């Protein structure tokens, strides 16, 4: 089975563009350390590059890493081409390794990140193990700007390949608001890195520190993040998994992401937690619109979002 999601039959087809990405090598400055919210230095292991052993469905804080994403981060040596790669490609688009020992391996786009543009491509674990930084990967990019059928006209779909919505818990009965099933609904005051950035090319970090975003029931000790004194954690936010859908209230992601009262944005969790202030589990936005046309229903224990089987990665 080919990885990636096919366009539904009938109607206008989304424009497709063959693009080239290169597997990123992690990069550090002249000091290897970053400083967490409590002033402690740490090494940002897993931030970019080729990550093994982390998969969709894993808790976002499963490893002691920083912005850990499940697969290979793709970039391009030309910055303009890099921006085009990350802007055009969408979740569910097929990817294929073209060079190196894993040549011919097929995968799918899982999401995107900011920091000058990174595209996250998922592959089977045995294929990832044969890949290396510098390998070339082609991406058949399609879906950006395409009008998905069965979506209210007030709702904007972005970063979603043709067929993706059919693989996610979203529905529209043809009247009333579109409904998205999510793991958690969080307020926009938790929005961190990504605010003010173009939603077609960036993700949005939720300011949940590693202790807050772990498995259900987990939580860091006093002084290690989490809600302020007297505040409760949004239901489900403590048990986020890679691939989960999360809704952010009062956030407009049609263009540059920013606060807008009465709006809702739904995104896919594409990378793990981070000790860095203003950072945390990252969402690639897929739906945004006024609450009159888009609503979210949280299922803390039974939610099922983007999966390897849904992307054909098994």
KEKE-3310 file (N, C-alpha, C; in steps of 0.2 Angstrom, whole numbers, plus 5000, padded with zeros to 4 digits):
npx = (5004:5003:5010:5002:4988:4975:4967:4949:4937:4930:4924:4934:4951:4965:4979:4994:5011:5028:5040:5057:5065:5077:5085:5087:5101:5104:5108:5119:5124:5138:5138:5132:5121:5104:5092:5081:5064:5066:5079:5089:5102:5101:5103:5097:5091:5085:5079:5074:5081:5084:5074:5073:5063:5052:5035:5019:5005:5013:5016:5018:5028:5037:5050:5066:5068:5068:5056:5053:5050:5041:5049:5057:5065:5063:5072:5078:5092:5092:5085:5073:5067:5065:5056:5045:5044:5039:5028:5019:5017:5007:4999:4998:5002:5011:5027:5044:5059:5074:5087:5102:5103:5090:5083:5068:5059:5043:5034:5024:5018:5018:5017:5022:5035:5041:5055:5063:5058:5053:5049:5040:5042:5035:5040:5041:5048:5059:5063:5067:5078:5088:5090:5099:5105:5105:5100:5090:5073:5057:5042:5025:5017:5001:4985:4985:4976:4965:4948:4940:4927:4911:4913:4909:4907:4912:4922:4940:4951:4967:4984:4981:4981:4972:4959:4963:4954:4944:4950:4951:4943:4932:4917:4902:4886:4879:4871:4871:4886:4902:4910:4923:4932:4942:4957:4959:4953:4960:4964:4968:4978:4988:4995:5010:5026:5025:5014:5008:5015:5015:5002:5002:5014:5020:5020:5011:5016:5011:5011:5014:5023:5036:5032:5018:5012:5012:5009:4992:4987:5000:5012:5022:5033:5031:5036:5040:5033:5017:4999:4996:4996:4980:4974:4967:4972:4968:4956:4962:4974:4985:4987:4992:4995:5006:5000:4987:4972:4969:4960:4961:4955:4948:4957:4963:4968:4969:4978:4992:4994:4984:4976:4959:4943:4930:4933:4939:4953:4959:4971:4984:4994:5011:5024:5034:5035:5044:5057:5060:5056:5040:5038:5033:5023:5019:5007:5001:4991:4974:4961:4951:4940:4925:4916:4903:4902:4912:4915:4922:4923:4928:4936:4943:4948:4945:4949:4955:4966:4977:4984:4997:4992:4981:4989:4995:5007:5010)
npy = (4994:5011:5024:5039:5050:5048:5058:5061:5055:5063:5080:5095:5093:5094:5105:5098:5097:5092:5091:5094:5088:5088:5077:5084:5088:5088:5104:5114:5128:5138:5134:5120:5121:5124:5135:5131:5135:5137:5141:5131:5123:5113:5099:5100:5087:5078:5088:5091:5085:5067:5056:5042:5028:5035:5037:5040:5042:5040:5046:5064:5067:5057:5054:5061:5073:5087:5096:5084:5075:5063:5055:5061:5076:5087:5098:5112:5117:5129:5144:5150:5140:5131:5138:5137:5123:5119:5127:5123:5109:5097:5089:5071:5071:5061:5054:5050:5042:5046:5044:5035:5022:5019:5021:5022:5019:5023:5036:5047:5064:5071:5083:5100:5112:5127:5138:5143:5134:5118:5102:5088:5071:5056:5039:5021:5012:5003:5008:5021:5018:5015:5027:5043:5059:5071:5063:5063:5067:5066:5075:5074:5087:5093:5101:5113:5127:5122:5119:5109:5097:5096:5104:5118:5135:5145:5140:5137:5127:5121:5116:5102:5088:5081:5071:5069:5074:5065:5054:5058:5063:5071:5080:5085:5088:5095:5105:5118:5119:5113:5098:5094:5080:5080:5078:5087:5104:5119:5135:5151:5158:5149:5148:5148:5149:5153:5161:5175:5170:5163:5152:5143:5138:5136:5128:5128:5131:5124:5130:5120:5112:5099:5090:5093:5088:5075:5057:5052:5058:5061:5074:5088:5091:5104:5120:5116:5120:5119:5124:5140:5144:5140:5138:5126:5112:5111:5099:5083:5089:5084:5072:5071:5064:5061:5065:5067:5077:5094:5107:5125:5139:5155:5158:5163:5156:5158:5166:5174:5167:5172:5180:5180:5184:5172:5163:5147:5136:5121:5108:5096:5087:5087:5087:5084:5089:5103:5110:5123:5140:5147:5137:5121:5106:5104:5110:5107:5118:5113:5116:5131:5143:5153:5151:5148:5141:5131:5118:5110:5094:5087:5071:5064:5051:5042:5047:5047:5052:5057:5044:5030:5020:5026:5034:5025:5019:5007)
npz = (5000:4996:5005:5012:5008:4996:4984:4985:4974:4959:4956:4957:4955:4967:4965:4961:4966:4962:4974:4982:4996:5009:5020:5036:5046:5063:5071:5081:5091:5096:5109:5117:5124:5129:5139:5152:5158:5171:5172:5171:5162:5147:5135:5119:5114:5100:5093:5078:5063:5060:5068:5078:5084:5089:5088:5080:5091:5102:5119:5121:5129:5130:5129:5135:5128:5116:5107:5100:5085:5076:5065:5050:5048:5035:5024:5014:5004:4998:5003:4999:4992:5002:5010:5001:5000:5013:5014:5003:5005:5013:5027:5025:5012:5000:5002:4996:4997:4988:4987:4994:5006:5009:4998:4988:4998:5005:5012:5022:5024:5040:5047:5050:5055:5062:5063:5052:5043:5042:5037:5042:5039:5039:5041:5039:5053:5050:5038:5042:5049:5040:5033:5032:5037:5024:5014:4999:4997:4989:4988:4985:4984:4989:4991:4998:5000:4993:4991:5002:5000:5009:5019:5029:5022:5030:5036:5036:5028:5030:5027:5025:5016:5001:5006:5019:5029:5029:5036:5049:5065:5060:5056:5046:5046:5036:5040:5053:5064:5059:5066:5076:5083:5097:5108:5118:5123:5123:5130:5121:5128:5131:5120:5112:5104:5087:5087:5077:5066:5049:5046:5037:5036:5048:5064:5080:5096:5111:5127:5137:5149:5149:5161:5161:5150:5149:5151:5155:5171:5174:5180:5183:5198:5210:5204:5191:5180:5172:5176:5183:5200:5208:5196:5185:5175:5158:5153:5147:5142:5149:5144:5131:5115:5101:5086:5090:5089:5094:5100:5100:5108:5103:5093:5078:5063:5049:5042:5047:5063:5077:5091:5091:5096:5099:5089:5083:5082:5075:5077:5073:5084:5082:5086:5101:5118:5126:5136:5135:5137:5132:5123:5118:5116:5099:5087:5071:5062:5055:5053:5054:5060:5064:5079:5077:5066:5067:5079:5094:5101:5115:5119:5131:5135:5124:5112:5095:5084:5071:5063:5061:5054:5047:5038:5031:5035:5040)
capx = (5000:5007:5009:4999:4981:4973:4961:4943:4935:4925:4925:4940:4957:4969:4985:5000:5018:5033:5045:5062:5067:5084:5084:5091:5106:5103:5113:5119:5128:5145:5137:5127:5115:5098:5091:5074:5060:5069:5086:5093:5104:5100:5105:5091:5091:5079:5076:5076:5085:5081:5073:5071:5060:5046:5030:5012:5002:5017:5015:5022:5034:5039:5057:5069:5070:5066:5053:5054:5045:5041:5052:5063:5063:5065:5073:5081:5098:5090:5080:5067:5064:5064:5049:5040:5043:5035:5021:5015:5016:5002:4998:4995:5005:5015:5034:5048:5066:5076:5094:5104:5102:5083:5080:5062:5055:5038:5031:5019:5020:5015:5016:5027:5037:5044:5062:5065:5054:5054:5043:5040:5040:5035:5042:5041:5054:5065:5066:5070:5085:5092:5091:5104:5105:5107:5096:5085:5066:5053:5036:5020:5013:4994:4980:4985:4971:4960:4942:4938:4920:4909:4916:4906:4910:4915:4928:4946:4955:4974:4989:4978:4981:4966:4957:4965:4949:4941:4954:4951:4936:4928:4910:4898:4880:4876:4868:4874:4893:4906:4912:4930:4933:4949:4959:4958:4952:4964:4963:4974:4983:4993:4999:5017:5030:5021:5009:5011:5018:5010:4999:5003:5021:5023:5016:5010:5018:5007:5015:5014:5030:5035:5028:5011:5010:5014:5003:4986:4989:5007:5012:5028:5032:5030:5041:5042:5028:5010:4995:4997:4992:4973:4971:4967:4974:4962:4955:4965:4980:4990:4988:4992:4999:5008:4994:4981:4969:4968:4957:4963:4949:4950:4963:4962:4974:4968:4984:4996:4991:4984:4970:4953:4938:4925:4936:4942:4957:4960:4977:4987:5000:5016:5030:5034:5036:5050:5058:5061:5050:5037:5038:5030:5020:5017:5001:5000:4983:4971:4954:4950:4934:4921:4913:4896:4903:4916:4915:4926:4921:4934:4936:4950:4951:4944:4951:4959:4967:4981:4988:5001:4987:4978:4993:4998:5014:5011)
capy = (5000:5017:5029:5045:5049:5049:5063:5058:5055:5068:5087:5098:5090:5099:5105:5094:5099:5088:5095:5090:5090:5085:5076:5088:5086:5093:5109:5117:5134:5137:5131:5115:5121:5129:5136:5130:5140:5138:5143:5126:5121:5106:5098:5099:5081:5076:5094:5091:5079:5060:5053:5035:5025:5039:5036:5043:5038:5040:5052:5069:5068:5050:5054:5067:5077:5094:5096:5078:5073:5056:5054:5064:5083:5089:5106:5113:5121:5136:5146:5151:5133:5128:5140:5134:5116:5119:5130:5119:5102:5096:5082:5066:5070:5055:5056:5045:5043:5045:5042:5032:5015:5018:5023:5019:5019:5028:5038:5053:5070:5071:5090:5105:5116:5134:5139:5143:5129:5111:5097:5082:5066:5049:5033:5015:5012:5000:5013:5027:5016:5015:5034:5047:5066:5072:5059:5067:5064:5069:5076:5076:5092:5095:5102:5120:5132:5118:5119:5102:5096:5094:5109:5125:5140:5149:5136:5137:5121:5122:5110:5096:5085:5079:5064:5069:5075:5058:5050:5062:5063:5078:5079:5091:5085:5099:5111:5119:5119:5107:5096:5090:5077:5082:5076:5093:5111:5123:5142:5153:5160:5144:5148:5151:5150:5152:5166:5180:5167:5161:5146:5138:5136:5135:5125:5132:5127:5125:5131:5115:5110:5091:5087:5094:5086:5068:5053:5054:5058:5064:5081:5089:5094:5112:5124:5113:5121:5118:5129:5144:5143:5141:5136:5119:5110:5109:5091:5080:5092:5081:5065:5072:5059:5063:5063:5069:5084:5098:5114:5131:5144:5162:5159:5163:5154:5159:5169:5174:5165:5177:5180:5183:5181:5169:5159:5141:5132:5114:5106:5090:5087:5084:5086:5083:5094:5106:5114:5130:5145:5149:5132:5115:5102:5108:5109:5110:5119:5110:5119:5137:5147:5155:5145:5147:5136:5125:5117:5104:5090:5083:5065:5063:5044:5038:5051:5044:5057:5055:5037:5027:5016:5031:5037:5019:5019:5001)
capz = (5000:4996:5010:5009:5007:4990:4983:4984:4967:4957:4958:4955:4959:4970:4961:4964:4964:4965:4977:4984:5002:5011:5027:5040:5051:5069:5072:5087:5091:5099:5115:5115:5129:5130:5146:5153:5161:5178:5172:5171:5155:5145:5128:5115:5110:5096:5090:5071:5060:5059:5075:5078:5090:5091:5083:5081:5096:5108:5123:5119:5133:5131:5129:5138:5122:5114:5101:5096:5080:5074:5058:5047:5046:5028:5023:5007:5005:4996:5008:4996:4990:5008:5012:4996:5002:5019:5013:4999:5007:5018:5030:5021:5006:5000:5001:4994:4998:4982:4987:5000:5007:5010:4992:4986:5004:5004:5018:5021:5028:5046:5049:5049:5060:5060:5063:5045:5039:5043:5035:5046:5035:5043:5037:5043:5057:5047:5033:5045:5052:5034:5031:5035:5035:5017:5009:4996:4998:4985:4991:4980:4988:4986:4996:5001:4996:4990:4995:5003:5000:5015:5024:5029:5019:5034:5039:5032:5029:5028:5029:5024:5010:4999:5009:5026:5034:5030:5041:5055:5068:5059:5052:5045:5044:5031:5043:5059:5064:5058:5073:5077:5089:5099:5114:5123:5121:5127:5129:5117:5132:5131:5113:5112:5098:5081:5086:5073:5060:5044:5048:5031:5036:5055:5069:5085:5102:5117:5133:5142:5150:5149:5166:5161:5144:5149:5151:5160:5178:5176:5182:5186:5204:5211:5201:5185:5175:5173:5177:5188:5206:5208:5189:5183:5168:5153:5153:5142:5141:5152:5141:5124:5111:5095:5081:5093:5088:5099:5098:5103:5108:5102:5089:5070:5059:5042:5039:5053:5069:5082:5095:5089:5100:5095:5084:5085:5078:5077:5074:5074:5088:5077:5090:5108:5123:5127:5142:5133:5139:5126:5118:5120:5110:5093:5083:5064:5061:5049:5053:5058:5059:5069:5083:5074:5060:5069:5086:5096:5106:5118:5122:5135:5135:5118:5106:5090:5079:5065:5065:5056:5049:5042:5033:5027:5037:5044)
cpx = (5004:5005:5006:4992:4979:4967:4955:4941:4930:4927:4932:4946:4961:4976:4990:5006:5023:5039:5051:5064:5074:5083:5089:5096:5105:5109:5113:5124:5135:5144:5131:5120:5110:5096:5083:5071:5063:5076:5091:5095:5102:5102:5098:5091:5085:5076:5078:5080:5081:5080:5070:5067:5054:5041:5023:5009:5006:5015:5020:5028:5037:5046:5060:5072:5067:5063:5053:5049:5046:5043:5057:5061:5067:5066:5076:5087:5097:5084:5073:5063:5062:5057:5044:5038:5038:5028:5017:5013:5011:5002:4995:4998:5010:5023:5038:5055:5069:5084:5096:5102:5094:5079:5074:5057:5050:5035:5025:5021:5015:5013:5022:5029:5040:5051:5065:5062:5057:5048:5044:5037:5040:5036:5041:5048:5060:5067:5070:5077:5090:5094:5096:5103:5108:5104:5091:5078:5061:5046:5031:5015:5006:4990:4980:4981:4966:4954:4939:4930:4918:4911:4912:4910:4914:4922:4934:4950:4962:4979:4986:4977:4974:4965:4959:4959:4944:4944:4954:4944:4933:4922:4906:4891:4876:4872:4871:4882:4896:4909:4918:4930:4941:4950:4958:4956:4955:4963:4969:4979:4989:4997:5005:5020:5025:5016:5013:5014:5013:5008:5001:5010:5024:5018:5015:5011:5013:5012:5013:5021:5030:5031:5020:5008:5011:5008:4998:4988:4996:5007:5019:5027:5032:5037:5043:5036:5021:5006:4997:4993:4985:4970:4971:4969:4968:4962:4958:4972:4986:4991:4989:4997:5000:5002:4987:4978:4968:4965:4959:4957:4952:4956:4961:4968:4973:4975:4990:4992:4990:4977:4964:4947:4932:4927:4939:4947:4959:4966:4979:4993:5006:5023:5029:5035:5043:5051:5059:5055:5047:5036:5034:5027:5017:5011:5002:4993:4980:4964:4954:4944:4930:4917:4906:4896:4908:4916:4920:4923:4926:4932:4943:4953:4950:4946:4956:4960:4971:4985:4992:4997:4984:4982:4996:5005:5015:5012)
cpy = (5006:5021:5035:5044:5052:5055:5059:5059:5061:5075:5089:5095:5096:5099:5102:5096:5094:5092:5091:5093:5086:5083:5080:5085:5091:5098:5112:5123:5132:5134:5126:5116:5126:5130:5135:5135:5141:5139:5137:5124:5114:5106:5096:5093:5080:5082:5094:5085:5073:5057:5046:5033:5030:5039:5040:5038:5038:5046:5058:5070:5061:5049:5061:5071:5084:5094:5090:5076:5066:5055:5058:5071:5085:5097:5106:5118:5128:5138:5147:5145:5130:5131:5138:5127:5115:5122:5126:5112:5102:5089:5077:5065:5065:5058:5050:5046:5041:5043:5039:5025:5014:5020:5019:5018:5025:5029:5043:5058:5070:5078:5094:5109:5123:5133:5138:5138:5122:5107:5091:5076:5059:5043:5027:5015:5009:5004:5019:5025:5016:5022:5037:5054:5067:5068:5064:5063:5069:5069:5078:5081:5094:5097:5109:5124:5128:5118:5112:5102:5094:5099:5116:5130:5144:5146:5136:5131:5122:5116:5103:5093:5082:5072:5064:5070:5069:5053:5053:5062:5070:5076:5085:5088:5089:5105:5112:5119:5112:5105:5092:5087:5078:5078:5081:5099:5115:5131:5145:5157:5155:5144:5151:5152:5148:5157:5172:5177:5164:5154:5141:5135:5135:5131:5130:5128:5129:5125:5126:5112:5102:5088:5088:5090:5078:5064:5055:5053:5060:5071:5082:5092:5102:5115:5121:5114:5119:5124:5133:5142:5144:5139:5128:5118:5108:5101:5089:5083:5088:5074:5066:5067:5062:5060:5065:5076:5087:5105:5119:5136:5151:5163:5158:5162:5154:5161:5168:5172:5171:5177:5183:5180:5178:5164:5152:5138:5125:5112:5099:5091:5083:5084:5086:5090:5097:5110:5121:5135:5147:5143:5126:5110:5106:5106:5112:5111:5116:5114:5126:5140:5149:5150:5144:5142:5130:5125:5111:5101:5086:5076:5063:5056:5040:5041:5047:5049:5054:5049:5035:5023:5020:5034:5031:5018:5012:4995)
cpz = (5000:5002:5007:5008:5000:4990:4982:4976:4965:4959:4955:4959:4962:4965:4965:4961:4967:4968:4980:4991:5004:5018:5031:5045:5057:5069:5078:5086:5094:5106:5114:5120:5128:5137:5147:5157:5168:5178:5172:5163:5153:5138:5124:5111:5106:5092:5082:5069:5059:5066:5074:5084:5093:5086:5085:5086:5103:5112:5121:5123:5135:5132:5132:5132:5121:5108:5097:5092:5078:5066:5056:5046:5040:5027:5016:5008:5003:5000:5005:4994:4997:5011:5007:4998:5008:5018:5009:5001:5013:5021:5026:5015:5006:4999:4999:4994:4991:4982:4994:5000:5007:5003:4990:4992:5003:5011:5017:5026:5034:5049:5047:5055:5058:5060:5056:5040:5039:5041:5038:5041:5039:5038:5042:5047:5054:5041:5036:5047:5046:5031:5035:5033:5028:5012:5006:4996:4993:4989:4986:4984:4985:4992:4999:4997:4992:4994:4996:5003:5007:5021:5024:5026:5023:5037:5034:5033:5026:5030:5028:5017:5008:5002:5016:5031:5035:5035:5048:5058:5067:5055:5051:5042:5038:5034:5050:5059:5062:5065:5072:5083:5091:5106:5120:5119:5126:5125:5125:5121:5133:5125:5114:5105:5092:5081:5082:5067:5056:5046:5043:5031:5043:5059:5075:5092:5107:5123:5139:5143:5150:5154:5165:5155:5143:5149:5156:5167:5180:5177:5185:5193:5204:5208:5194:5180:5177:5175:5183:5194:5206:5201:5188:5176:5164:5153:5146:5140:5144:5149:5134:5121:5104:5090:5084:5089:5094:5097:5103:5102:5106:5098:5082:5067:5052:5039:5044:5059:5074:5085:5091:5092:5096:5090:5087:5080:5080:5073:5076:5078:5084:5080:5097:5112:5123:5133:5141:5134:5132:5121:5122:5115:5105:5089:5076:5063:5054:5048:5057:5056:5065:5073:5081:5069:5062:5077:5087:5101:5109:5121:5125:5134:5128:5112:5101:5084:5073:5067:5059:5051:5044:5037:5029:5029:5041:5039)
residu = (UNK:UNK:UNK:UNK:UNK:UNK:UNK:UNK:UNK:UNK:UNK:UNK:UNK:UNK:UNK:UNK:UNK:UNK:UNK:UNK:UNK:UNK:UNK:UNK:UNK:UNK:UNK:UNK:UNK:UNK:UNK:UNK:UNK:UNK:UNK:UNK:UNK:UNK:UNK:UNK:UNK:UNK:UNK:UNK:UNK:UNK:UNK:UNK:UNK:UNK:UNK:UNK:UNK:UNK:UNK:UNK:UNK:UNK:UNK:UNK:UNK:UNK:UNK:UNK:UNK:UNK:UNK:UNK:UNK:UNK:UNK:UNK:UNK:UNK:UNK:UNK:UNK:UNK:UNK:UNK:UNK:UNK:UNK:UNK:UNK:UNK:UNK:UNK:UNK:UNK:UNK:UNK:UNK:UNK:UNK:UNK:UNK:UNK:UNK:UNK:UNK:UNK:UNK:UNK:UNK:UNK:UNK:UNK:UNK:UNK:UNK:UNK:UNK:UNK:UNK:UNK:UNK:UNK:UNK:UNK:UNK:UNK:UNK:UNK:UNK:UNK:UNK:UNK:UNK:UNK:UNK:UNK:UNK:UNK:UNK:UNK:UNK:UNK:UNK:UNK:UNK:UNK:UNK:UNK:UNK:UNK:UNK:UNK:UNK:UNK:UNK:UNK:UNK:UNK:UNK:UNK:UNK:UNK:UNK:UNK:UNK:UNK:UNK:UNK:UNK:UNK:UNK:UNK:UNK:UNK:UNK:UNK:UNK:UNK:UNK:UNK:UNK:UNK:UNK:UNK:UNK:UNK:UNK:UNK:UNK:UNK:UNK:UNK:UNK:UNK:UNK:UNK:UNK:UNK:UNK:UNK:UNK:UNK:UNK:UNK:UNK:UNK:UNK:UNK:UNK:UNK:UNK:UNK:UNK:UNK:UNK:UNK:UNK:UNK:UNK:UNK:UNK:UNK:UNK:UNK:UNK:UNK:UNK:UNK:UNK:UNK:UNK:UNK:UNK:UNK:UNK:UNK:UNK:UNK:UNK:UNK:UNK:UNK:UNK:UNK:UNK:UNK:UNK:UNK:UNK:UNK:UNK:UNK:UNK:UNK:UNK:UNK:UNK:UNK:UNK:UNK:UNK:UNK:UNK:UNK:UNK:UNK:UNK:UNK:UNK:UNK:UNK:UNK:UNK:UNK:UNK:UNK:UNK:UNK:UNK:UNK:UNK:UNK:UNK:UNK:UNK:UNK:UNK:UNK:UNK:UNK:UNK:UNK:UNK:UNK:UNK:UNK:UNK:UNK:UNK:UNK:UNK:UNK:UNK:UNK:UNK:UNK:UNK:UNK:UNK:UNK:UNK:UNK:UNK:UNK:UNK:UNK:UNK:UNK)
# end
